[in-house]
C-alpha cells in the first residue's frame, strides 16, 4: 500500500499523484490530500488507483449529500465544495489551452455558475426489473457498471422529479411489459407542468398498461411520450398533444421543442451563457453572422434579435425545421435563416457558399470543429466558440491561432454540470 500526495485533478475528477515519475490517477482523492492507495490498473506510463485511507483531508472536502454517491455513476465530485469545483474546471480549461495549443487567453472570464442542486432539466434514466432487489429500478447506471443504481432520490434532479423516482418504480412494476422497458428520458421546459417523460418500450403496451400510464400522468401532472423504436418513433401519449418550451428573457425569445430535441441540461446557466456569448460576439444591425451547430437556434435567435442577419447551420434536418418554426414564432424569420449542413466535412467551398460572413459563433459537440475552423475565410474578424470539451477546444484553438492568425482574447468556464467533471467553456477569438 502506497501513500501519495495529490497535486491536481484530471478531466474525470480523479486525483493526480506522482510515484517514481509515473502519473497515478486516484479515484475519490482531492488536491492537497495525503492518501493511501491501491492500484488496480497499472500501465507503462500511468496507473489508476482507488483511495483506501485518508490521512490528511482537503479543507474543500465536504460530505456528499446524496445517499447514492459512490455507487451511482451520475456524479463524481459531490465530495468537493461546489465553488472549488468551479475553480478546478477553470484550471482544466487553462491547462488544456496551454498544453495542447500553447496559448493563454489575454483575459480570464469570471466563471459562470448557478444552483448546485436540482438543476438537471434533461436526464436519461435507465430501467431494470430486478425481482431480487424488490422490483423495478429507475435511475442512473452504477459507477463503471451496466447495472442500474438502486436509487430512491437524486438531488441534482428538480425536487419534484426526484420525488417521482420511487413512484416510477411502482409504475414500471405494475406494467405487463416491465421487463421490456429499458429507459425513461426526462425533459423539462419552463413553467408549471413542463415535465415530459419518454417511456422507451420494446413491446406494445396493453390496454391495462395504458390505463396505468394515463393514471400516473394525471395524478402527477406530467406529459408522457412513448418511444417504440428509434427517435423518430417518439409520440405524445398523454396528453395526446403536448408542447414544451423554454425562454431567454434577456432577448425576448421563446423556444418550443420536442422532448427528444437537444436542449441544455441546465437552464439557469444556459441563460447566462447565452448572454455572455452574445456580448462577446457583439452582433450589430446589418452584421452577417453564422451560427454553426445551431440546433434549435439557442444562439441564432438572440443574435437576430440584436438586428444582425444570421444563418444557422446544423447537421440535423429535424432541428433545422424546428429552428425555422421558432424563428417565425418570434417574428425573426426575416433575419434568421437556417440550412442543413455536415459541418464535420466542412470545406472552403461549403463555407463560402453561405455568403459573406463577418463574425461566427461555433457551438460543436464534444468532437469539436476541426474541419470547420480550417475552412473559415479570412474575412471573419471575430469568433465566439462555445465548447463542451476543453481538449477539442484547445485543439481547434491551435489552428485558429497558429494557422488562421487569430488571437485568443478571452476564455472562461460555465459550470453547466455541477458535481461532475464536465467542463463547458466559452472563448473569444479576434484577428
N, C-alpha and C positions, 0 to 999 in steps of 0.2 A: 504494500500500500504506500503510494507516494503522497507527499504533501506539497502543494503548489500554491503560489500567489497569483490571483487573476489580474491581468493587466489591461484587458479590453473585452468587449462583447463583439461577437461576429454578427453577420447579417441574419442569422437564425436565432439570435438572442442567447447563444451559449457563451460561457466564459472562455477566455483565451489565456493560456499559460504557456511557458516555455520549459521544456525538460530536455536537457542535453541538446539544445539548439532546435528541437523539434516542436512545432506548434501542437498543443493539446487543447481540444475543444471540450469543455466541461459543462454538461447539462445541469442547469439549476444554480450555477455559481455566478456571482456578480463581481464587478470591478472592485479591486482592493481586498477581496476576501481571501483568507488563508483556509484552504480546504484539503481534506483527504480525498483521493480519487481512486477509482477502479477503472482501468482501461478495458473497454470491451471491443474496440476495433483499432488495430494497430497497422498503419500503413508506413511505407518507407519515409514519406515526407510529413506525415501528420498522424495524430491519434485522436480518437473520440472516447471520452470517459464520462462516468457518472460520479456525482459527488456522494461520498459515503459518510463524511463527517464535516461539520462546520466549526472551525476553531476561532476565527475572527470574522464577524459579520459586518457587512457594509452598513453604514448608518442610513442608507437608502433602501435597505431591505424592509419589506412590510409583510404582514400576514395576509395571504391571498383570501379575499372574502368569499370566493366561490368554493363550495364543498367538494366540487369535482375537479379542481385544479390539480394537475399532476397526472390525472387519469385521462381526462378529456383532452383531445389534441387541438381544441379551438384556440386556446390562449397559451403563450409561452412566457409572458413577462408579468404576470399578476403579482409576483413576489418583489417587483421593483416599483418604487414610488412613481406615480404617473408622470409628474414633471421631470423626473430623472429619465424616464423612458424617452421623453421628447429630446432631452439633451443627447442621449445615446444615438438616436436616429439622426440628429443633426451631424454628429461626428461620423456616422456611417456614410452620409452623403459627402461630406468633406473628404474623407479618406478615399472614397471611390473616385471622385473627381481628380484627386492628386495622383493616386497610384495607377489609375488606368489612363487618364488623359493628360496628366501633368499640368493641370490647370487649377487655379483657385479663383473663386468669384471675387470681383472687386468689392462687392458688398454682400454680407450675410444677412438675409432677410429674417426678421423675427419669426419664430416658429408659429404655425397655425395649429391651435388645438381647441378642443371643445369638451363636452361632457365625457367623462371617462367610463360611464356606465349607462346601460340602456340605449346605446347609440345605434345598434345594428338595425338597419331598415331592410336589409336583404340577408337571407341565410338559406343554406341548403341543408336540411336536416335528414339524416339517414334513419331508416325504419327497419327494425328487425323483430320478427316474432320469435321469442325465445321462451318456451314454456318453463324451462328450468330456472329462469330468472323472474318468473311470475307473469309472463305475458309479453306484451309489445314494449320495445324500447324505442324511444324517439329522441334523437339528439345528434351531436357530432360524433365522429369516429374517436375511438380511444387513441392516445398518443402512439404514433408509429404502428398502427394496427388497423385491420379491416373490421374489427369488432365495433359495435355501437356502444358508446358510453351509457351507463345506467344513470340517466340524468332526470332530476325532478325540478331543476331550476337552472337558469342561465342569466347571470347578472349583466351580460353585455347585450342581451335582447331587451326590448322595452318591457317594462314590468308586466303589462297586461299579457304580452305574448309568452313571457317566461312562466306566468301562472297557468298558461294553457297546456304546458308540456305534459303534466300528469293527465289532463283531460284528453289530450290527443292519444295518449297511450290507451286510455279506456276506449276511445272511439275506434282505434285500429283493432283492438282486441275483440270488439263487437262485430266486426265485418267478416263476411264469409271468405273474403279474399285477403285476410290479414297476413298471410304468408306470401302474398303476391303484390305487396305494396311497399316498394323499397325506398321511397323518398317522398318527403314533403318539402316543397320550396316556399319560402316566405318572401313576400314583397309588400312594403308598406309605403303608402302615399301620405300626403299631408291631410290634416283634418280628421274629424271623427269618422270612424267606420271605414278607414282607408287601408285595412289589413286584408291581404289576399293570401290564401293557401292553395298551392297547386299540389294535388294528390297524383303522384305518378303510379299508375296501376298497370300490372301486367296481365290482368284478366278482367273481364267485364264485371261491373257492379251488378248485383242482383237488385230486384225491386226493394227488398228489405234493406240492403246496403244503402241504397239511395235515400230511403227514409231516415236512416241513422245519420247520414251526412247532412241532410237538409235540417234535421232537428238540431244538430251541432251548430250549423251556421246560424240558424235563427236564435238559438239560445245565447251564443257568444258574439253575435254581431259581426261575423267575418264573411268575406267573399270566398267561395270555394270554386276552384277551377279543377278540371280533370285533364290528365295527360295520359293518353293510351299508348303512344309510341314516342316519336321524336318531338322536338319543339313545335313543329307545325301543327301537331295534333291538339295543342292546348286550347281548351274552350271553357267559357264560363258555364258553370253548372247551377250554382245558386248564390245570389240571384241570377236569373238567366241572362241579364245584361248588366255588366259591371264596368266601371271606369275608375282608374286610378290616376292621380295627378300629384305633381309637386310644383312649388313656386320658387322663383328667385325674386323676392320683393324689391331688392335694390334696382332691378331692371324692369320691373312691372311685366314679368314674363311668367307664364304658367305652361307646364308641360303635361300632356296626357300620355300615358304609357300603358303597355300591357305588362302583366306580372313577370313575363319571361324576358322582357327587354332589359338591356344593361342600363342600370342607374347606379349612382354612387351609394355605397353601403351606409355612409354617414352623412345625412342630410345637413346637419348643422355645420360640419366642417366644409362640405361642398359649397355652401352659400358663401363662406368666407374665401374659399379657394377661387371661386369664380370672380369674386370682387377683386382679389389680388391680381389674378391673371389678366383681367380686362384693364386694370390700372397700369400694369406693366406694358401691355400691348399698346395702350393709348390710341384706340381707334378714333379717327376723326371723320366728320362728314365728308363723303367722297373718296375716302381711302379704299383701295382694292385689297381685300384680305382673304386668305384661305384659312379654313379651319379643317385640318387634316385629322382623320379618325374622329369625325364629328359626332357619331352616334345619334342621339335624339336631338342634337343641337344645343347641348348644355352650355357651350360657349358661343355657338354660332348666333343664336338669337340675341343674347346680350350685346354682342358686337354690332349686330344690325340695329339694335335699339339705340346705339350711340350714333347712328347715322351713316355708318360705313356700308359699302357694298361688299357682301361676303358670300363666298361659295364654300359649302360644306361638302367634304368628300369622305365616304366611308365604304368599306367593302361589303356591308350588309344592305341588300336591297330593301329588306323589311324596315330597318331603322331609317333609311333614307326616306321611304314613303311616310313613316310616322313623323319624321322631322319636317317634311313638307306640310303635313296636316297641321302641326304645331305652329309653323310659321304663319299659315293662313289664320289660325285661331287667334294669334296675337297681332294680326294686322301687319306682318312683316314680310309677306310674300314678295313684295316689290323690291326688297333689299337683300333678302336671303334666298339663295337657290342652292340646290343640292344635286350631287351626282354620285353614281356608284363607281368606285374605282379600287383596284387592288393596289394598295399603297406599299405592300411588301415587294411589288415588282415595278415600282415607280421608275421612270426613265426621264431624261431631259425632255424628250418629246412629249410624254404624257403630262408632265407638269406644265410645260409651256402651253399645252392645249387648253389649260384652264383660263388663259388670258393673262394680261399683265398684273403682277402682284407686287405689293409694296411691303406688306407685313404678313406673317403667318403665325398661326397657333398650331402646335403639334401635341396631341394627347394620345400616344400609342399604347397598346397593351405591353405586357412585360417584355416582349421580344424587341422592343424599341423600334426605330425607324431608319435603319442604316441606308437602305436604298433610296428612301425619300430625301434624307439630308444630303446625300451625294448628288441628288438631281435638282436641288434648289437653284434657281437662276441668280445671277449676280445682282439683279435689280433690287432684290429683297434687302431691306435695311434693318429689320427687327424681327426676331423670333422669340416667342414665348413657348417654352417646352414644358409640358406638364407630364410628369413621369411617375410610374408605379414601380420602377426598378432602378435603383441608384446605379447599378453596374451598367445597364444598357444606356442610361442617360450619359454616363461618363464616356462610354464607347462612342456614342454619337457626338458628344461634345468634342472629342478628339478630332473628328472630321470637320466639324463646324469651325473650330479654332485653328487647327493645323492646316487644313486644306482649303477652307472656304473664306478665311480671313475675318471671321467674327471674333468679338471679344466677349467673354463671359462677364457681364456686368453685375449680375446678382443671382443668388440662389438661396433657397431655404426649404424646409420640410413642412409638410402638413400631416398631422397625426390622424390620418383617416381611420386607422385600425388600432385604437389603444389596446394595450396588453398583448399585442403581437409584435413580431419583429418586422412587419411590413413597413416599408418606407415610401411614402408618397412625397413628391417634391415638385417645385416649380423653379424654372431658370429663365433668365433673360439674356439673350444674345443680341449684340448690335455690331454693325460694321464700324 
